[in-house]
Amino acid sequence: MGPSTRDTYYSQVMPRIVGRLSGNVVLTLVILALVLGFTPISKVLLKTVNGSFAPARYSSLALEVPSDAISGIRTGVPFHIQLTNRTGHDKTYLWSATEGGILVSLGQESLTNGQSASISVPTRDAVTGRLRVALTGTDIFLTVPIFKS
Amino acid sequence: MSTSQSEGDPTVRDVPWRHFLAVMPTGIWLVTALVSSPVLTFLHSPLAPLPGVATLLFVPGAAVMSSLQTRPATTAGRMVLAVCLSMTAVMVVGGVASILGPHLGVRQPLDALPQSVIWITLAMVVLVNGAREHRDPVTWIFEDVRTSQIAGVLASSVLVLISILGVAQLNRSGNIHLAVFSTVLDVAVLLAGIVGGWKRTSKWPLNTLLYFASLALLLSTSLRGGHLYGWDVQQEFGVAFQTIQAGVWSVPANHDPYASMLSLTVLPAILHSLVKLRLLAFFQLVVPAILALLPVAVFSTIRAVPRWITSGRETPRPGLALAVVVGVIVSSVAFSSQLVSITRQAMALTIVTALVMVLFDRSMMRRPAQITVGILIVAISFTHYTTSYLIAAILLCAWPVGLLWSRGWLGTPRTKIERHRYDVRSRRMINGALVSVALVAALGWNLAITRNSALEAPSAAIASQGVGITASTVSGYLSPLAFERVLVSELRSGARYIVPVHGSASVRLQSISIPSAPGVAPALAGPWNKVSFLATESLWVLLGIALLYGVFRLGRRRSYEYSSDLVGLAITGLLVGAILRFSGTLASFYNPERAAIFTAILLAAPVTLFLDDLVTLLYKARLGTHSRTRFLTNMRVYRVSIALVFVFDAILAIEATGLGALFVGGEPPGSLSARDVNVEQFTVSGPEFASAVWLRNHADAQDIVQSDLYGHLVLLSAPGTYHLMDEIVPPGVDNAAFVYLSSVNLDDHVSQAEGLNTAYAAIYRSNIQFFNHNFYVVFSTGATRIYH
């Protein structure tokens, strides 16, 4: 096979990105650097503009048995609530159960980020009415009906 | 082509392994993807799925084009077609695997292992076939790429980078400055392209600029919020999630149209299992990247002379073609803010534009082009039911128009009829076979195979209400009191199972003002709204004139100057657009903006031909006898024509992107606003998504869950088995229901309701006290609340 035939063959089957060799090499290096350095570069850029795609942080309270809101809780019988920490950091929560503004019970719970805990809420001093369990310093609360046993 | 010469090389033919040198570029591509994905995963890079996604969305289509020995004239067009054919290949492979897999003992054929085996086998087939034919799929597409073009791509991607940073800033801090700058920059780049590309010999990289500016605009919407942006996309996410969980696609027993589409089930499931693409990333990034190909495909189509025209025409000015794309596609409300939320239609419309591009591309031979069109028609039926029906209807109507003219049955003198038929025969693309494929694909897939219910509601509405021609198709807002009366009567007839709370009938709805942007120059709101309305509506006039012009050219019986296929597609496109634009009944199911973009795709070529002829006519007008006078006149025409097109496009683009609402006041889109009605209506935050997940886990099929229209969007993001009602007007709330109140209900005290078939809506003050008094709070994040 003569050189001209080989050259013709390879020029037809190899990829043809037309341009100077030095330009192609520089471009390849730039693309490689961008791909490999994407993680640190993107972090710096997001920090620079104070931006983020992370979901909004939150804490939540939930009745473990939602039907408690229909059937009600008898005084003296504790009921369970679920506390969840999705704030992105460890947090200690103070909670309180009140009835008509009067304190019935309170407690404290420390959770790491992403952790949930079941809390037993005592109702020994409650009377018939509406019990409110709230996290101190937040607008996060639950309410349940209380009946006299 | 390399084929004939390399086959003639005896050395190459004699040594079998040398055949594989022919497919070395594709081999290198595949090996690079296989190696780089684990490396990027090891580095915890968010780009880890990128090599795999690029391979799956490009190489299969390139292989199909290479096998058919056909490709569009430009690299941009080839890439669009490669992506569309790749999507087709992935959907077909996944669909076939899902049907055959369980019979062969593979219960979850969409999982990683079976898919890896299938795609590695297919890669081998592609390489062997390419080696045998001496045609490399990757080279087949990228043959003409230059270093400077790749550098241009890298430079243009700055637009996307700024857009992403703008959304990130807006999502986290509510600061809109970078988002506004990004949108202004995208619009400015597009308008600059019109000026820069005005000369026929312009070398501006318009395809690259158009793609990246469009992508930047789309990402500014798709990445907004903590979850997905928009209504339909929430349900689409749910359908895709269920398919991934099941590991197999099957015909939905409940005839759900969404679950019947392979584009929403098989496609994201394979990308997830094979290349570890997160489902959110599919909807937020991959679909916009596909949709941004739509204007590029239209541009590739209209910047060249269509296949039927054989003489008497120069290539249209690139800048003018870009102006048409920016005016009728990028600046349409549907493209800039709706389609990223309706991903099935976004993908289907992109395939439609590829189909039109293949029909018009003069460099593709007739037979392979018709086969490609047939494949794309089938792909559309797997992608979106409505688009599939529409394309079948359009081809069905366009075919007889072309047939009548090409047979010479429209007034051709008897003596010239044979000559006329001979001239036209080789130019017709739309034939009975393609129409049959379109009808069989649309009806067969939707009605015979999946038996989905997509047509049920529209056909029932047409049967009961008629077409309902109206002057305006916009939903009407009622006052809260009027709305309450209508709603209560609706509930009495349609939701008798509701047991209202005692005393709820006495609660009255109160009005509240809608949150909106005050604007920089609110005094200009009146004139601006008139100007932008006129510009938008005049587009329809322009489309109509362009169509008449085409008919006129055709009527002169100069088949080498125009085409009956072109006119047939344009007539039916305009007809479909007009029906959906003015039918109040159909507008409830397929909004007029989305219909307009369909029409625009079909009419972009006639509009460009018309405008180009118009500009040329002005240039050629001899308004003076002296050469210097003629030169000055031409210069004036040159400037005036650019200025007119520039200003017209600027008005359309500023209005569609929401910059107008930001400037004169109003309701800018979510991409340019921290908190207003559009943000609340279409975004889902982290606490809201958590609430939806809690309800999915705690409310079962016996339960009723009620929310307002804002909350309904949130609950769609994690659908449960419960019965969902988007209504929390007190007389319509069941006393045992779960009631979800979203952030906007609690923080802004605003609730929104919609009547039957979105015919009317109302915004009113949230009745939080009513729920506090009559229900108990069972879940709370502070920003959201669930009562029971």
Interface residues (C-beta under 8 A of the other chain):
Chain A: M1 T5 R6 T8 Y9 Y10 Q12 V13 M14 P15 R16 I17 V18 G19 R20 G23 N24 L27 V30 I31 L34 V35 L36 F38 T39 S42 L45 L46 V49 N50 G51 S52 F53 P55 A56 R57 Y58 S59 S60 L61 A62 L63 P66 S67 D68 A69 I70 T84 R86 R130 T138 D139 I140 F141 L142 T143 V144 P145
Chain B: S2 Q5 S6 D9 T11 V12 L21 A22 M24 P25 I28 S36 L40 L43 H44 S45 P46 L47 H134 D136 V138 T139 F142 E143 D144 V145 R146 T147 S148 I150 A151 L154 L161 L165 G166 V167 A168 Q169 L170 N171 R172 S173 N175 L178 L223 G226 H227 S685 G686 P687 F689 A690 W694 H698 A699 A736 F738 F775 Y776 V777 V778 F779 S780 T781 G782 A783 H788
